[in-house]
């Protein structure tokens, strides 16, 4: 029952935060410029036509009524239409969701790899402090920290191109897929069987996944190491050792669970950061995801697309912070009781 109440409290807190966030985003987008500015310079466009277009799009109303009109439509699934000049009048909802699906698949895969490797390496480095394992993990983490993500992505892409050339020279391209490691966005992947799934998924997602995971791994491993060392030196762990418990039982039964709490916080914050920062990786590998969509919307001053993009990202941030809060309650029951 305590867990249910804890969940309801966290959800209740998240709703007003999200509403305040949407209003702040709306103000920023509205202040970014007049989306009809290009109409003023077009020959043959009368003031009446401009006024009619503004009325049709609701741009002739005051800011606050416009926000509530937008919010009501947004909550019912009507995210408006793309009003960028020179572009087709597309529905914003399917456009943003399509880009979101592309990016979220990439980010989930990258963060899964990063968190698993980061936690494992961080725990090993803490348990074997000042050993060769610790030194190698520390060196690798600082190396990843010092490299910009675009540098990692470009290096991986270049090596993949060269590796694909070697594979073709060996006559293995038909078996591995052509190319085996795809250096551009996946288009219409069809998984007709397990073998096709492995080859296509690996080829399309491996390089951008590794590019993002490399940077996140460095942060997770360092945080996990520091948190694990702090936990291993706590009084209750010393007491467990004094009782004669085995080293593995002390580490995994008593220390590991509490040491995950700081990493959980980092994961919830980093996931949203990676989601919005994937634009660089998407550009390198020509993925048509959230990053590409935002750049186009800003360049064309398309407010409905920008609003849909930002609100969807804000919702993801709030959702993952909510997930982190719930994980806190599971990892440490004292949190949800408090």
C-alpha positions, 0 to 999 in steps of 0.5 A: 500500500505504501508503494501505491501511495508513493507512486500516486504522489510522484505522478501527482507532482509530475503533472503540474511540473509538466504543465508549467514546462509546456507553458514555458516552452510555449512562451519561448517558441512564441518569442522566437519570431513570427512564423508568417514573416516570410509572407510579408515579403512575398509579392502579391500577398495582400494584408487581408490574406495574411490576416486570414492566415493568422486567424486560421492558425490562431495567431491573432489571439493574445498569448495566454488564450492561444496557449490554452487553445493549443493545450486543449487541442494537444491533449486530444491528439491534435498537434496542429499542422506544419506551417513552415513556408514552402513546405507541405501542410503536414500533420505535426503529430505523425511527423514528430512521433515518427522522428521520436521512434527513430531516436528512441530506438537508438537511445534505448539501445545505447543507454542499455549497453552503457548502463550495463557495462558501466555498472559492471565495470564500476563494481569491478573497479571498486571491489578491486580498487587500485588493481589493473582492472581499476586502472584500465577502467579509469583510463578508458573512462577518462579517454571517453570523457575527453573525446567529443561524441562527433569524433567518436562517431566519425572515427567509427564510421570511417573504420566501418567503411574500411571494414566493409571494403575488406568484407567485400574483398573477401567475398562475404558481403552476401552472407553478412549483408551489403554493407554489413555495418551500415553507415547511414540511416536504416530504411525500411528494415524488415525482420523476416527471421532471426538471422535477418534481425541480427544482421540488419539490426547490428548493421543499422544500429551498432555504430551509432549505438556505440558512439552514444554508449561510449560517452555514457559508459564513462559517466556510469562507470565512474559514478558506480565506482565512487558510489560502490566505494562509499558504500563498501566503507559504510558501517553496516558493510563493515558489520556484515564483514565482521559477522563473517559473511562471504565477500560476494554476499557482502558486495551483492546483498548488502552494498550493491543495491544501495550503490545503485541509487546515485547511478539511477539518478544519473541515468534518469537525467542522462537519458533525456540529455542523450535524447536531445543530444543525439542530433550530432550522432544522427547528423554523422550517420544521416538518421532522420530522427529528433535532431534532424527534425528540430534543426529543420523546424528552427530553420523554417521557424515552424512553431507547431513542430517545435512545440511538439518536439519540445513537449515530447522531450519534456514529457520524456524528461518528467517520465524518466525522473518519475521512473527514477523516483519509483526505482528509489522506492524499490531500492530503498524502502525508507524513501517511499515510507518517508 
